[in-house]
Amino acid sequence: MTTHAEQRLIRHSPEQLFDLVADVRRYPEFLPWCLASRIRKQTDSALVADLIIGFQVFKEQFTSYIQMDRDHLIIKVEYAEGPFKYLTNRWKFIQHPDGCIIDFYVDFEFKSRLLQTVIENLFTEAVRRMVRAFEARADQLYTLKLE
């Protein structure tokens, strides 16, 4: 079992950050180790999505069910199929006077002991890089550029 929880203040609105995380189709443009994404099904409040992740010699595809609760600004991800025994993660976007507090949680385990061992050694830094990648993408998309 590998888990990580993090809260981070970001200077953008909760709605902007919700939209950014919900836009799974664009993950390969900015998310480390995300090589490709595909939306299988989509409604206003849910997705079924495939992601291909790659790290060093490893390349894996997995499918997730993604529930998007815009009213409460919560995104929940549940594992469907692929290399994991299980995977869950949750994003909460909480209004703050200086922008938004992102409350992020992930819990997973790979079926492969080798892959699990490799990831456990790098996991905390990998998740921090992922959260920073979302923050940098928000800055790129939502920060006004002065000319």
Disulfide bonds with the S-S distance in Angstrom:
none
